[in-house]
Amino acid sequence: MAGRRVVVTGGAGFLGSHLCEALLERGEEVVAIDNLSTGRLGNIEQLFGTDGFTFVRHDVSTYVWVPGPVHAVLHFASPASPKDYLDLPIQTLKVGSLGTHNTLGLAKDKGARYLLASTSEVYGDPQVHPQPETYWGHVNPVGPRGVYDEAKRFAEAMTMAYHRAHGVQVRIARIFNTYGPRLRADDGRVVSTLLVQALRGTPLTCYGDGSQTRSFCYVDDQVAGLLTLLDGDHVGPINIGNPVEHTVAQLAELVCEVTGSSSPVVFEPLPEDDPTQRRPDITLARNLLGWEPKVDLVEGLARTAAWLAASGGA
């Protein structure tokens, strides 16, 4: 892919901005598209003026066209935190359906490879643990989280339909709980929420009894896995995440450890349909991509806390 031209939707978002940076570093031209509903120009301001980087403010739920050659389309546009997709339910459904359709159409017209950012949320509140790609999931389609879960499940189906019907080269990544610098302090994700609370010296909020589990993947590892998938020959879906599982209560303890905070932990009611456990089976990623994460949670939390403190987010 080096030296080619790549479109990244959601390019001003948390993960999309890191992808834009990594693509430019390896010599590719990047066209970042974002409507800035949850993305921020501050995430990509260091890229403006860089040779080969272009930013377009646009909602991909409407028609998408990019003049000139395009060799790959990476579809990462979507609200991605529970707070965001619960605040923007219809927009979330539209970017997962219409946005996926429009960007697949761009890839088809340009003869480009297509990478879909899917999610562990397609597994819902899983009844199989850890979750392999063969598991079809346990999703409540009419619950509040269904707007994100079903948007991504539809996006996977649409992506495979373009692959089968039109021969588009597609790749599907199921992403698990990514964290790191550029997380918004107010985005409602558990890592950013706990780190900001600890840095401010306010009580740390855990939902339920804190026994629900998550698997947290540092953003540098996530980007490396995604680009390996993009460059390879495997359609997927493939889980890209960290298989080391922690309870939310354990996460709160680690946050206090890395920040030196003495904030107490307070417990709030568990949100509706909140998954009780989440851990990827990354056998396919290891065997087919030769990829696995390298950054452990303590190191990643320390890097993220330092960025939040330096950026004024906390």
Backbone bond lengths (Angstrom), bond angles and torsions (degrees), N, CA, C in turn:
res aa  C-N    CA-C-N  psi(-1)  N-CA   C-N-CA  omega(-1)  CA-C   N-CA-C  phi
1 M - - - 1.454 - - 1.524 112.79 -
2 A 1.334 119.13 -15.37 1.464 121.41 -175.09 1.524 110.85 -55.80
3 G 1.333 116.35 136.71 1.445 121.60 179.03 1.507 114.51 82.18
4 R 1.305 117.11 5.12 1.459 119.87 -179.32 1.523 111.06 -101.46
5 R 1.321 115.77 -179.68 1.464 122.05 -173.68 1.524 109.07 -112.91
6 V 1.327 115.59 126.12 1.461 121.61 -172.20 1.521 109.52 -124.66
7 V 1.326 116.13 133.31 1.459 122.45 173.28 1.527 108.12 -97.82
8 V 1.336 116.62 129.25 1.460 121.82 177.23 1.524 107.75 -120.28
9 T 1.335 117.59 109.07 1.458 119.26 174.21 1.533 107.95 -81.81
10 G 1.337 115.41 148.24 1.455 118.44 -171.19 1.520 111.83 70.33
11 G 1.333 115.55 26.60 1.459 120.58 -172.05 1.516 114.76 -68.93
12 A 1.345 118.04 -15.16 1.462 120.82 176.56 1.520 111.66 -99.13
13 G 1.318 116.86 6.68 1.455 120.77 178.23 1.513 112.14 -82.85
14 F 1.313 115.94 -179.82 1.460 121.38 -179.17 1.522 111.54 -56.92
15 L 1.311 117.34 -62.51 1.462 120.58 -177.05 1.518 111.58 -74.99
16 G 1.329 117.45 -39.25 1.463 120.48 -179.38 1.512 113.00 -59.81
17 S 1.344 117.02 -37.97 1.464 119.15 -179.61 1.522 111.89 -67.33
18 H 1.319 117.02 -36.98 1.461 120.12 176.23 1.525 110.85 -66.14
19 L 1.331 116.84 -37.15 1.465 120.18 176.79 1.525 111.04 -64.49
20 C 1.332 116.95 -44.58 1.471 120.12 178.34 1.523 110.24 -56.57
21 E 1.311 116.25 -45.24 1.458 121.33 -179.01 1.524 111.18 -61.83
22 A 1.340 116.20 -45.79 1.468 120.44 -178.12 1.523 111.39 -66.11
23 L 1.325 117.40 -38.91 1.464 120.89 178.81 1.524 111.25 -64.91
24 L 1.320 116.33 -43.01 1.466 119.59 178.02 1.525 111.34 -63.58
25 E 1.334 116.16 -38.83 1.463 120.16 -179.18 1.521 112.22 -63.75
26 R 1.313 117.01 -27.62 1.464 118.15 179.09 1.526 112.67 -97.42
27 G 1.338 116.63 14.03 1.453 120.58 168.70 1.500 116.96 94.94
28 E 1.318 117.85 15.09 1.459 119.97 179.65 1.519 110.97 -98.41
29 E 1.314 116.50 152.15 1.461 121.19 169.85 1.519 108.35 -81.60
30 V 1.327 116.22 145.24 1.460 121.08 -175.90 1.524 110.06 -130.77
31 V 1.328 115.36 130.48 1.459 122.29 169.02 1.527 106.73 -111.11
32 A 1.326 116.79 108.67 1.460 121.98 179.34 1.524 109.07 -92.71
33 I 1.323 115.79 128.41 1.465 121.44 178.34 1.522 108.07 -118.14
34 D 1.328 117.59 130.89 1.467 121.21 -178.94 1.521 108.18 -159.87
35 N 1.340 117.05 139.98 1.471 119.58 175.58 1.528 111.93 -93.31
36 L 1.340 116.55 -0.17 1.466 123.96 175.24 1.529 112.69 64.45
37 S 1.342 116.60 25.89 1.461 118.51 175.03 1.528 110.89 -70.82
38 T 1.308 116.99 -38.23 1.470 121.03 173.43 1.527 111.61 -127.52
39 G 1.322 117.74 -16.21 1.460 121.23 174.91 1.520 111.26 -77.73
40 R 1.316 115.72 167.54 1.466 120.82 -178.20 1.522 109.94 -137.80
41 L 1.328 116.07 138.59 1.459 119.01 176.17 1.524 111.54 -62.24
42 G 1.327 116.68 -27.93 1.459 119.83 178.09 1.516 113.25 -59.67
43 N 1.333 117.45 -24.43 1.467 120.71 179.00 1.520 112.51 -71.08
44 I 1.338 116.56 -23.65 1.464 119.70 -175.46 1.523 112.86 -123.36
45 E 1.334 117.53 7.16 1.465 118.66 -175.52 1.527 111.85 -60.77
46 Q 1.335 117.35 -28.22 1.466 120.11 179.09 1.521 111.75 -71.63
47 L 1.333 117.86 -12.03 1.462 121.58 -179.02 1.526 112.66 -93.32
48 F 1.328 116.89 -19.33 1.462 119.02 179.16 1.529 109.39 -63.58
49 G 1.304 115.71 133.90 1.460 120.49 -175.27 1.513 113.53 90.26
50 T 1.345 116.74 -9.18 1.460 120.37 176.39 1.525 109.61 -75.87
51 D 1.311 117.20 134.08 1.458 120.66 177.03 1.523 109.91 -57.17
52 G 1.326 115.29 130.72 1.451 119.57 175.73 1.509 114.84 90.08
53 F 1.347 118.95 1.44 1.466 120.59 -179.55 1.514 110.96 -109.77
54 T 1.333 115.90 131.56 1.463 122.86 176.99 1.521 108.44 -132.97
55 F 1.328 116.70 138.34 1.463 121.18 175.08 1.519 109.35 -115.61
56 V 1.342 115.83 134.58 1.462 122.31 176.86 1.521 108.04 -126.58
57 R 1.325 116.66 122.30 1.470 119.81 174.97 1.519 108.95 -84.96
58 H 1.317 116.15 114.06 1.467 120.88 -173.71 1.522 109.32 -163.16
59 D 1.321 115.60 147.15 1.468 122.40 175.39 1.522 108.33 -95.29
60 V 1.328 116.93 114.32 1.462 119.70 -175.22 1.527 112.60 -73.71
61 S 1.334 117.62 -2.99 1.461 119.56 171.97 1.521 111.25 -71.05
62 T 1.330 116.45 -12.97 1.459 122.01 170.83 1.532 107.92 -105.26
63 Y 1.323 115.77 173.67 1.466 121.25 -173.61 1.531 111.60 -52.75
64 V 1.321 115.45 136.87 1.466 121.96 -177.75 1.520 109.44 -117.65
65 W 1.330 116.21 126.66 1.463 120.05 173.07 1.521 108.53 -142.33
66 V 1.309 116.12 137.24 1.463 122.96 176.99 1.522 107.19 -125.49
67 P 1.326 118.65 117.85 1.466 119.50 179.32 1.521 111.40 -68.76
68 G 1.329 115.42 152.06 1.454 119.92 177.66 1.519 112.24 86.74
69 P 1.323 116.29 -178.83 1.461 119.84 -177.27 1.531 111.83 -70.44
70 V 1.309 115.94 147.05 1.469 123.05 173.05 1.522 106.70 -137.16
71 H 1.309 116.68 125.54 1.457 120.64 -177.31 1.525 113.15 -103.11
72 A 1.329 116.71 -19.81 1.456 120.16 177.07 1.516 109.07 -153.89
73 V 1.338 115.28 145.68 1.461 123.03 175.13 1.524 107.27 -123.02
74 L 1.337 116.37 121.47 1.460 122.20 178.80 1.524 107.19 -110.46
75 H 1.323 116.74 111.84 1.473 121.09 -173.59 1.528 109.60 -96.01
76 F 1.346 115.25 97.00 1.457 122.45 -179.05 1.523 112.05 -118.26
77 A 1.317 117.80 8.11 1.461 120.80 179.42 1.522 109.98 -73.96
78 S 1.310 116.32 121.93 1.464 122.71 172.16 1.514 108.95 171.03
79 P 1.331 118.27 141.38 1.454 117.87 162.74 1.527 108.10 -55.97
80 A 1.337 117.03 138.33 1.466 118.94 -171.54 1.515 113.97 -127.12
81 S 1.326 118.86 -12.66 1.459 119.89 176.77 1.526 108.78 -99.74
82 P 1.339 117.72 151.17 1.472 118.93 179.30 1.526 113.14 -52.91
83 K 1.323 117.53 -41.16 1.463 119.42 179.26 1.521 110.76 -59.39
84 D 1.322 116.76 -44.84 1.463 120.28 -176.56 1.523 112.04 -68.35
85 Y 1.328 117.65 -46.97 1.466 116.47 -175.81 1.524 112.43 -77.10
86 L 1.340 118.24 -19.44 1.454 119.61 171.91 1.531 110.70 -77.16
87 D 1.329 117.30 -30.63 1.469 121.12 174.72 1.518 112.18 -76.01
88 L 1.336 117.07 -27.79 1.471 122.35 -175.47 1.533 110.09 -125.84
89 P 1.326 117.89 59.88 1.471 118.90 -172.50 1.522 113.99 -66.13
90 I 1.321 117.77 -42.61 1.465 119.80 -176.82 1.521 110.35 -72.70
91 Q 1.328 116.73 -41.09 1.465 120.03 176.66 1.532 110.90 -60.53
92 T 1.339 117.07 -36.91 1.459 121.11 178.82 1.524 111.13 -64.83
93 L 1.315 116.46 -43.70 1.459 120.18 177.61 1.527 111.30 -65.35
94 K 1.320 116.80 -38.28 1.468 119.82 -178.50 1.529 111.89 -69.14
95 V 1.331 117.48 -41.73 1.469 118.10 -178.21 1.531 110.41 -71.13
96 G 1.336 117.74 -28.96 1.459 120.17 176.59 1.515 113.41 -75.16
97 S 1.324 116.65 -28.11 1.468 120.49 -178.35 1.532 110.46 -101.00
98 L 1.336 116.66 -70.60 1.461 120.22 -179.23 1.527 111.73 -62.89
99 G 1.334 116.44 -41.15 1.459 119.52 -179.89 1.516 112.41 -63.25
100 T 1.322 116.22 -40.08 1.461 119.96 177.42 1.528 110.46 -66.14
101 H 1.330 116.18 -42.88 1.463 120.24 178.79 1.533 110.54 -61.05
102 N 1.327 116.78 -46.35 1.468 120.42 -177.80 1.526 112.37 -64.86
103 T 1.309 116.93 -41.07 1.468 119.39 -177.67 1.520 111.51 -76.04
104 L 1.322 117.29 -31.17 1.462 119.70 172.41 1.534 110.27 -65.63
105 G 1.331 116.08 -37.79 1.463 119.46 176.01 1.522 111.53 -61.68
106 L 1.331 116.83 -39.91 1.459 120.38 176.28 1.527 110.75 -62.12
107 A 1.329 116.39 -46.03 1.466 120.31 -179.99 1.530 110.80 -61.89
108 K 1.316 116.95 -41.80 1.468 121.03 179.49 1.531 110.22 -62.40
109 D 1.330 117.22 -47.43 1.463 120.71 -177.27 1.529 111.92 -65.22
110 K 1.332 116.96 -33.64 1.463 121.16 -176.99 1.524 112.95 -91.99
111 G 1.325 117.85 -5.65 1.458 119.62 -174.93 1.521 112.07 66.16
112 A 1.319 115.99 34.07 1.466 121.93 -173.56 1.524 111.51 -98.09
113 R 1.311 115.03 154.11 1.459 121.69 170.92 1.531 108.72 -75.16
114 Y 1.338 116.82 147.87 1.463 121.89 -173.69 1.519 109.76 -127.02
115 L 1.332 116.35 127.18 1.462 121.82 176.13 1.517 108.67 -116.60
116 L 1.326 116.12 120.45 1.460 122.25 177.78 1.522 110.04 -97.22
117 A 1.328 115.28 127.18 1.463 120.44 170.97 1.515 108.00 -83.56
118 S 1.327 115.86 95.17 1.452 120.00 171.49 1.532 107.78 -92.46
119 T 1.306 117.42 -162.89 1.455 119.47 -166.96 1.519 111.73 -154.00
120 S 1.310 115.30 156.86 1.467 120.96 172.09 1.527 111.38 -63.00
121 E 1.335 116.61 -17.84 1.461 119.54 -179.78 1.530 112.23 -65.40
122 V 1.323 118.65 -15.64 1.469 118.68 175.58 1.528 110.87 -64.90
123 Y 1.334 116.92 -18.21 1.459 120.53 177.24 1.526 112.23 -84.82
124 G 1.345 117.38 -9.75 1.455 121.30 179.14 1.516 112.04 61.76
125 D 1.327 116.02 -139.49 1.468 122.60 173.29 1.526 105.51 -92.71
126 P 1.339 117.61 92.25 1.466 120.15 -162.43 1.534 113.91 -69.75
127 Q 1.310 114.69 144.34 1.463 122.54 174.11 1.526 111.39 -102.93
128 V 1.320 116.68 1.72 1.465 124.07 174.22 1.522 106.82 -121.41
129 H 1.343 116.68 133.45 1.463 119.55 -174.40 1.520 110.63 -144.70
130 P 1.346 118.86 130.71 1.466 127.21 -8.80 1.522 111.22 -66.20
131 Q 1.313 117.54 174.61 1.458 121.07 -173.05 1.529 110.96 -95.34
132 P 1.343 117.49 114.50 1.470 120.68 171.31 1.525 109.60 -87.69
133 E 1.308 115.82 163.87 1.463 119.94 -179.40 1.519 112.95 -65.56
134 T 1.324 117.46 -19.59 1.462 120.86 179.42 1.524 112.82 -77.01
135 Y 1.346 117.55 -12.20 1.459 120.94 -179.84 1.525 109.81 -77.06
136 W 1.339 116.68 130.78 1.463 121.01 -174.81 1.520 113.59 -86.91
137 G 1.307 118.02 -9.63 1.452 120.10 172.24 1.517 115.07 96.12
138 H 1.335 114.28 169.24 1.465 124.14 -178.24 1.522 107.02 -139.74
139 V 1.336 115.19 83.40 1.464 122.70 -170.05 1.527 109.81 -114.35
140 N 1.328 115.55 138.13 1.460 121.44 172.45 1.530 108.05 -91.42
141 P 1.329 118.68 104.83 1.467 119.93 -173.43 1.521 113.80 -69.85
142 V 1.340 118.43 -19.26 1.463 120.58 -177.45 1.529 111.94 -108.82
143 G 1.332 117.75 4.53 1.449 120.86 175.78 1.518 110.83 -80.15
144 P 1.331 117.43 168.92 1.465 120.00 -177.07 1.519 113.53 -61.83
145 R 1.341 118.39 -32.11 1.463 120.33 179.61 1.526 112.27 -79.20
146 G 1.338 115.96 -11.08 1.461 119.86 -178.31 1.514 113.49 -60.78
147 V 1.339 117.97 -24.32 1.465 119.26 -178.50 1.525 110.96 -63.49
148 Y 1.326 116.68 -33.20 1.465 120.63 178.34 1.526 110.72 -87.49
149 D 1.334 116.02 -46.80 1.464 120.35 -177.83 1.524 111.25 -57.81
150 E 1.331 115.76 -49.84 1.463 119.31 -175.46 1.527 111.80 -74.95
151 A 1.330 117.88 -29.65 1.466 119.46 174.83 1.518 110.32 -60.66
152 K 1.331 116.54 -42.44 1.466 120.11 -179.13 1.526 111.25 -73.95
153 R 1.318 118.10 -35.21 1.469 119.88 177.49 1.535 109.64 -65.81
154 F 1.334 116.41 -41.44 1.459 119.88 175.63 1.524 110.62 -62.76
155 A 1.335 116.25 -42.22 1.464 120.25 -179.43 1.527 110.70 -59.74
156 E 1.325 117.38 -40.91 1.470 119.96 177.13 1.526 110.52 -62.62
157 A 1.348 116.94 -43.43 1.467 120.24 -179.56 1.528 110.82 -63.87
158 M 1.328 117.31 -42.16 1.463 120.95 178.83 1.529 111.04 -64.88
159 T 1.313 116.32 -40.61 1.463 120.58 179.64 1.521 110.76 -62.27
160 M 1.320 116.85 -44.05 1.467 119.49 179.18 1.530 111.73 -69.77
161 A 1.332 116.97 -30.45 1.467 119.50 176.74 1.530 110.54 -65.50
162 Y 1.338 118.00 -41.69 1.460 120.89 176.95 1.529 110.92 -66.75
163 H 1.307 116.12 -33.61 1.467 119.75 177.44 1.530 110.69 -65.95
164 R 1.331 115.73 -45.31 1.476 119.67 -176.23 1.526 111.94 -77.16
165 A 1.326 117.08 -41.08 1.460 120.50 -173.70 1.525 113.01 -84.15
166 H 1.337 116.88 -32.72 1.467 120.33 -173.19 1.518 113.73 -119.57
167 G 1.327 117.50 -2.73 1.457 119.68 178.36 1.512 114.54 72.44
168 V 1.340 118.20 18.55 1.463 120.42 178.00 1.528 108.75 -66.77
169 Q 1.327 115.99 133.76 1.463 120.35 175.34 1.522 108.48 -74.28
170 V 1.317 116.64 113.37 1.462 120.01 -175.63 1.519 110.60 -121.35
171 R 1.326 113.93 155.57 1.459 123.51 173.82 1.526 107.21 -137.24
172 I 1.333 117.52 134.61 1.464 121.25 179.93 1.519 108.90 -121.41
173 A 1.337 115.74 121.03 1.465 121.74 177.91 1.524 109.12 -109.83
174 R 1.320 116.69 128.92 1.467 120.90 172.73 1.531 107.54 -99.68
175 I 1.320 114.95 111.05 1.461 122.75 -169.52 1.525 109.89 -95.95
176 F 1.331 115.54 135.40 1.466 121.64 -178.56 1.529 110.42 -114.00
177 N 1.318 118.31 117.78 1.467 125.96 165.07 1.532 114.09 33.61
178 T 1.312 115.67 70.85 1.457 120.86 177.84 1.528 110.29 -85.40
179 Y 1.322 116.16 145.39 1.461 120.64 179.12 1.524 108.99 -145.51
180 G 1.338 115.84 165.83 1.454 120.15 178.38 1.517 110.66 148.08
181 P 1.334 118.13 -174.04 1.462 122.12 177.13 1.521 111.70 -54.84
182 R 1.326 114.74 145.22 1.465 126.70 -179.10 1.519 113.62 86.95
183 L 1.331 118.08 1.15 1.458 117.99 167.42 1.525 108.46 -62.25
184 R 1.323 116.65 135.75 1.460 119.45 174.87 1.529 110.25 -69.91
185 A 1.310 116.16 137.18 1.457 120.19 -178.69 1.522 111.87 -61.70
186 D 1.340 116.75 -28.12 1.467 120.95 -175.41 1.521 112.92 -108.32
187 D 1.329 118.10 20.85 1.471 118.65 -173.13 1.519 113.62 -80.67
188 G 1.325 118.28 -7.67 1.457 120.97 176.07 1.505 115.18 83.57
189 R 1.329 118.91 -1.74 1.468 119.63 176.30 1.515 108.80 -72.06
190 V 1.324 115.50 151.45 1.460 119.11 -170.84 1.525 111.96 -65.01
191 V 1.335 118.85 -38.48 1.462 120.39 -177.74 1.522 110.56 -67.02
192 S 1.325 117.12 -50.64 1.464 119.47 -178.75 1.524 110.92 -64.83
193 T 1.316 117.42 -39.94 1.470 120.41 -179.63 1.518 111.07 -60.51
194 L 1.334 117.12 -50.26 1.463 120.61 -177.45 1.525 111.65 -66.90
195 L 1.330 117.23 -40.55 1.463 119.22 179.81 1.522 111.47 -64.38
196 V 1.315 117.35 -43.75 1.461 120.45 -179.91 1.524 110.32 -64.22
197 Q 1.329 116.57 -42.94 1.468 119.46 178.91 1.530 110.71 -62.24
198 A 1.324 116.89 -42.01 1.468 120.02 -179.80 1.520 111.18 -65.76
199 L 1.332 117.48 -42.83 1.450 120.83 -179.30 1.525 112.04 -67.19
200 R 1.326 116.61 -29.33 1.468 120.53 179.12 1.530 112.36 -87.41
201 G 1.332 116.25 -9.81 1.455 119.66 -179.39 1.509 114.38 76.86
202 T 1.321 116.85 21.21 1.464 121.23 178.22 1.535 109.01 -99.42
203 P 1.341 118.59 162.93 1.467 120.45 -179.47 1.528 112.34 -58.41
204 L 1.330 115.72 143.21 1.461 122.05 178.37 1.530 108.65 -86.84
205 T 1.328 116.05 130.69 1.455 121.73 -176.16 1.525 111.08 -94.94
206 C 1.329 116.14 120.26 1.467 122.01 170.48 1.521 108.27 -115.83
207 Y 1.315 115.03 139.97 1.458 119.59 179.41 1.527 109.86 -98.59
208 G 1.332 115.38 147.47 1.454 119.39 -173.33 1.512 109.64 66.77
209 D 1.343 115.99 -142.98 1.465 119.54 177.44 1.518 112.38 -100.16
210 G 1.347 116.17 7.31 1.457 120.79 178.67 1.511 114.21 81.08
211 S 1.328 117.35 6.35 1.472 119.84 -176.95 1.524 112.41 -88.24
212 Q 1.340 117.65 -11.15 1.468 119.04 177.90 1.525 109.03 -64.96
213 T 1.309 116.45 146.98 1.467 120.50 -173.05 1.530 111.09 -112.18
214 R 1.333 113.44 151.78 1.462 121.81 173.46 1.533 107.91 -141.20
215 S 1.327 115.57 163.91 1.459 122.38 177.90 1.521 107.00 -125.99
216 F 1.322 116.75 118.33 1.461 122.30 -167.78 1.524 110.55 -106.27
217 C 1.335 115.60 126.38 1.467 121.78 -178.05 1.526 109.40 -113.63
218 Y 1.336 115.97 124.28 1.461 120.51 179.42 1.523 109.80 -67.33
219 V 1.325 115.92 145.31 1.463 120.78 -169.20 1.530 112.77 -60.90
220 D 1.331 118.80 -36.35 1.467 119.87 179.20 1.524 111.20 -62.34
221 D 1.328 116.57 -40.61 1.463 120.60 176.77 1.526 110.45 -65.25
222 Q 1.334 116.05 -42.24 1.458 120.43 -179.32 1.528 111.07 -60.83
223 V 1.314 116.89 -45.81 1.467 121.29 -179.79 1.526 110.63 -62.71
224 A 1.327 116.99 -42.56 1.470 120.18 178.91 1.522 110.60 -60.43
225 G 1.344 117.29 -42.33 1.458 120.42 178.58 1.515 112.41 -65.33
226 L 1.322 116.73 -41.66 1.462 120.72 -179.27 1.519 111.72 -64.67
227 L 1.324 117.44 -42.94 1.466 119.82 -179.40 1.525 111.47 -70.27
228 T 1.324 116.82 -32.69 1.468 119.57 174.91 1.521 110.53 -64.75
229 L 1.330 116.46 -40.68 1.461 120.56 176.39 1.525 110.67 -64.50
230 L 1.328 117.03 -44.74 1.466 121.10 179.49 1.525 111.34 -57.26
231 D 1.311 117.03 -42.38 1.460 121.81 -174.13 1.522 113.29 -78.89
232 G 1.323 116.76 -18.79 1.460 120.65 -172.35 1.516 113.76 -88.18
233 D 1.332 115.26 -167.96 1.460 122.07 -174.69 1.521 113.55 -107.65
234 H 1.327 118.28 8.72 1.459 121.19 -170.64 1.519 110.68 -104.25
235 V 1.324 115.38 122.14 1.460 121.74 -176.70 1.529 110.87 -66.88
236 G 1.299 117.37 -43.78 1.454 121.22 -174.75 1.529 110.33 94.39
237 P 1.326 117.36 -163.51 1.459 126.22 6.16 1.526 112.88 -67.39
238 I 1.330 115.20 148.69 1.454 122.56 177.37 1.523 108.91 -130.96
239 N 1.331 116.05 129.45 1.457 121.22 175.80 1.531 109.43 -69.00
240 I 1.330 115.93 127.87 1.465 121.43 172.72 1.530 106.64 -120.52
241 G 1.312 116.12 101.04 1.459 120.75 -177.16 1.511 110.44 -168.56
242 N 1.306 115.23 176.43 1.462 121.35 -179.94 1.519 109.10 -96.04
243 P 1.341 118.87 124.09 1.459 120.42 -175.93 1.527 114.58 -80.21
244 V 1.347 117.42 -0.03 1.468 120.11 178.55 1.524 108.48 -82.38
245 E 1.319 116.35 122.51 1.465 122.94 -170.85 1.530 110.82 -102.00
246 H 1.337 116.16 137.90 1.457 122.01 176.25 1.517 109.80 -133.05
247 T 1.338 116.51 146.50 1.458 118.67 169.72 1.528 108.38 -75.87
248 V 1.313 115.55 160.15 1.462 119.41 177.65 1.530 109.92 -65.44
249 A 1.321 117.38 -34.11 1.462 120.10 176.47 1.530 110.91 -63.58
250 Q 1.322 117.19 -41.04 1.465 120.29 175.92 1.530 110.86 -63.40
251 L 1.319 116.67 -39.99 1.466 120.49 177.59 1.523 110.17 -59.32
252 A 1.327 117.09 -43.89 1.463 120.64 179.42 1.524 110.92 -60.47
253 E 1.328 117.13 -40.16 1.468 120.63 177.75 1.525 110.84 -63.30
254 L 1.319 117.24 -43.01 1.457 120.76 179.82 1.525 111.42 -66.30
255 V 1.321 116.84 -37.54 1.464 120.76 177.39 1.522 110.31 -60.78
256 C 1.319 116.69 -44.82 1.465 120.16 177.29 1.526 111.01 -62.80
257 E 1.328 116.31 -37.91 1.468 120.75 -179.63 1.523 111.27 -64.17
258 V 1.335 117.71 -47.20 1.467 119.43 -174.38 1.525 112.24 -77.03
259 T 1.335 117.91 -23.28 1.464 120.52 -179.39 1.519 112.50 -97.82
260 G 1.335 117.09 -12.45 1.454 120.12 -175.59 1.515 112.92 72.22
261 S 1.317 116.68 21.05 1.456 121.02 -176.26 1.532 111.20 -82.73
262 S 1.314 115.81 146.19 1.467 121.45 173.61 1.522 110.86 -109.99
263 S 1.324 116.80 19.23 1.463 121.07 -178.83 1.526 111.13 -61.20
264 P 1.317 117.68 138.91 1.466 119.81 175.30 1.527 110.89 -74.81
265 V 1.329 115.71 161.76 1.455 121.47 175.43 1.517 108.89 -101.22
266 V 1.327 116.87 130.38 1.464 121.71 175.71 1.525 108.56 -114.74
267 F 1.311 115.64 148.47 1.467 120.83 -174.79 1.525 109.97 -112.65
268 E 1.339 114.38 132.29 1.456 122.09 179.46 1.532 109.18 -118.50
269 P 1.349 117.73 161.54 1.467 119.73 179.60 1.521 111.88 -58.67
270 L 1.317 116.71 144.73 1.459 122.34 -179.84 1.524 109.47 -71.70
271 P 1.341 118.66 130.81 1.469 120.39 178.15 1.527 111.72 -62.92
272 E 1.320 116.02 156.43 1.462 121.78 -179.46 1.525 110.92 -61.76
273 D 1.343 115.20 133.96 1.468 123.45 176.68 1.529 113.63 65.86
274 D 1.335 117.69 15.43 1.457 119.92 177.41 1.529 109.04 -65.58
275 P 1.346 119.01 125.59 1.469 120.20 -176.56 1.526 111.78 -62.89
276 T 1.321 116.14 140.08 1.461 120.42 179.69 1.517 111.95 -81.69
277 Q 1.326 117.84 -23.64 1.462 120.40 179.50 1.519 109.86 -152.96
278 R 1.322 114.74 150.48 1.459 119.12 -177.44 1.532 107.87 -157.89
279 R 1.326 116.01 114.84 1.467 120.17 176.42 1.520 108.72 -153.48
280 P 1.328 118.21 128.13 1.457 119.55 -177.83 1.528 112.52 -80.65
281 D 1.302 115.62 141.58 1.461 121.54 162.66 1.531 105.58 -86.29
282 I 1.335 117.07 113.34 1.471 119.55 -175.78 1.538 111.62 -105.56
283 T 1.325 116.19 27.29 1.466 119.61 178.42 1.522 111.51 -56.21
284 L 1.353 117.12 -43.63 1.470 119.55 -179.65 1.521 111.28 -64.34
285 A 1.321 116.88 -43.33 1.464 119.53 -179.62 1.521 110.96 -62.41
286 R 1.320 116.76 -40.08 1.470 120.10 178.46 1.527 110.79 -66.70
287 N 1.331 116.64 -46.78 1.464 120.38 -172.42 1.523 113.20 -79.16
288 L 1.344 117.28 -38.28 1.465 120.38 -174.84 1.519 112.84 -92.86
289 L 1.338 116.91 -31.09 1.460 120.57 -176.71 1.517 113.29 -108.35
290 G 1.318 116.65 -15.27 1.459 119.63 -174.26 1.517 112.15 65.74
291 W 1.333 116.30 30.30 1.462 121.50 -175.36 1.526 111.18 -116.06
292 E 1.314 115.44 141.32 1.451 121.92 164.84 1.523 108.02 -157.03
293 P 1.331 117.99 155.15 1.464 119.94 -175.78 1.522 112.07 -69.16
294 K 1.349 115.56 154.18 1.459 121.65 -177.25 1.528 113.36 -118.33
295 V 1.335 117.83 -26.64 1.464 121.91 -173.52 1.522 109.43 -89.29
296 D 1.354 116.54 120.29 1.469 117.94 179.83 1.531 109.60 -78.91
297 L 1.326 115.45 167.13 1.457 120.69 -169.76 1.524 112.07 -65.25
298 V 1.314 118.66 -39.74 1.459 120.46 -178.84 1.526 110.59 -61.96
299 E 1.330 116.51 -46.90 1.462 120.26 179.05 1.522 111.13 -62.75
300 G 1.326 116.43 -44.34 1.461 120.07 -179.36 1.519 112.52 -64.58
301 L 1.334 116.99 -39.79 1.469 120.05 177.40 1.523 110.96 -64.40
302 A 1.325 116.53 -39.98 1.463 119.93 179.76 1.532 110.64 -63.36
303 R 1.343 117.45 -42.85 1.466 121.03 178.36 1.531 110.45 -63.01
304 T 1.330 116.12 -42.33 1.463 120.37 -177.63 1.522 110.94 -68.91
305 A 1.330 116.49 -40.94 1.463 120.51 178.14 1.522 110.73 -62.26
306 A 1.329 116.78 -41.80 1.461 120.57 179.53 1.521 110.61 -63.02
307 W 1.330 116.87 -40.55 1.464 119.80 178.82 1.530 110.73 -66.18
308 L 1.336 117.86 -44.86 1.462 120.82 179.80 1.528 110.98 -60.04
309 A 1.322 115.95 -42.38 1.470 119.87 179.73 1.536 111.04 -65.65
310 A 1.335 116.21 -42.60 1.466 120.27 -177.35 1.522 112.70 -71.49
311 S 1.330 116.16 -30.78 1.462 120.19 -175.94 1.519 112.64 -86.18
312 G 1.321 116.50 -6.23 1.455 119.68 -177.96 1.509 113.75 82.83
313 G 1.341 116.45 6.21 1.464 119.53 179.81 1.511 112.96 -68.36
314 A 1.335 116.17 -21.74 1.466 119.99 178.82 1.515 110.80 -115.34
